[in-house]
Amino acid sequence: MSNAKFELDGKVFEFPVIEGTEGEKAVDITKLRGETGYVTIDSGYGNTGSCTSAITFLDGEKGILHYRGYPIEQLAEKSNFTEVSYLLLNGKLPTEAELKAFDKAIADNSELPAGVKTILDAFPKDAHPMGVLSSVVSALTAFYPELLGAELSKSEQDKSIAQLMGQVKVAMTYFFSKSVGKAPKATNAALSYSEDFLSMMFNSNDAIDPEVVNALDILLVLHADHEQNCSTSTVRMVGSSHANIFATIAAGIDALWGPLHGGANQAVLEMLEEIQNDGGDYKKFLEKAKDKNDSFRLMGFGHRVYKNFDPRAKIIKKACDTVLTKLNVNDPLLKIAKGLEEEALKDPYFVERKLYPNVDFYSGIIYKALGIPTNMFTAMFVLGRLPGWLAQWKELRESGARISRPRQIYTGETARDYVEMNKR
Ligand code: CMC
């Protein structure tokens, strides 16, 4: 492929063009500053490829999402969360024995150290689960000093990955149980990841309805990775300094919390409730979202990359109908959500800006039907996204990437002399 040519200050510079396996093209400007003295400015990184990666492919124009080459539709329908996690982490589908061993490793490493339980017990009952999770994942550094080194052996890496997948699940359900005054239930290695979560969450000794387990599994699979989004880029940024795996994942959790990212699922439900409490006139809220003098945004709508439809939203909308019918839930919020979507999709403001429902638009209605409290929705996103963050961290470390260190263009005062206090 021919090089890209840039003309700067009358001189022509050439930079290589690289092409991904799905035909995406990039100009490799690694040597730009060294050769020209210039840097690039790309606010929000909309045009910047921060790495090459073999984990997730998405085509926002066509609404395509693949994990390791497998279409998300097939994985959501036929696979399950730990199989998808194994796939993301290892690049191939597991054999039966490999999946069994992976599930066992997660179960064997799920127990929380007594000190972590004490920390969880000390949080106010109404603490936001995202703050709790981020703190607890950071706190794990105190209990596993042997896993804090810059270079982990293969077995240490496998252990810390299994541990994070198991312990985050247990910490979430432990904190929830305590916050509603129930005794936390122990993990059960005989159950699938999703069933175990639901059984600990609701302190149930009965088998959970397979349709409910399946709905949660689909949600976790759909959230498992999404290439270089804000939280994943944060994980790569922090991981590039060789910070330990727990600190790195805690940073990802914090980045996910924002309402423009993972926090949108909680914000969507609160928005739908606000519309309901206001009398249900969703058209009024559409007008607010279009008004540039109003800070209100239609939460669960729009995406930096998807400009046609979000394939995850399509699957979730269908799952939402199935779960609500199965559970015999008649949620008026679903009617408001569908009305909002229908109106927005024919409104020129949303059409021109290519704003479609994203993964978070319907997920909250499913979580609500499953009995998950609203302030825990974003923590559910964490549970789903963990294998993706871990796979991206692993790929980053294995690639020997340099520390992430962007440049800037300085726009402040030019050099000036200090003036002593009594002369100002
Ligand atoms: N409601 C109203 N207007 C919107 C919305 C929205 N939800 N999203 C974008 N716009 C407008 C925006 O005002 C701008 O208009 P104009 O060109 O007139 O200035 C135009 O559309 C482009 O928006 P942008 O903010 O430049 O787009 P972005 O790529 O920087 O932001 C986004 C993407 C997802 C942050 C944004 O669409 C948004 O805030 N959506 C609501 C929050 C949300 O649902 N987030 C979850 C994303 S999916 C889950 C995940 O994070 O993985």
Boltz pocket constraint, residues with backbone or C-beta under 6 A from the ligand:
constraints:
  - pocket:
      binder: B
      contacts: [[A, 44], [A, 226], [A, 229], [A, 259], [A, 260], [A, 261], [A, 262], [A, 264], [A, 289], [A, 290], [A, 296], [A, 297], [A, 298], [A, 299], [A, 300], [A, 301], [A, 302], [A, 303], [A, 304], [A, 305], [A, 353], [A, 355], [A, 358], [A, 359], [A, 360]]
      max_distance: 6.0
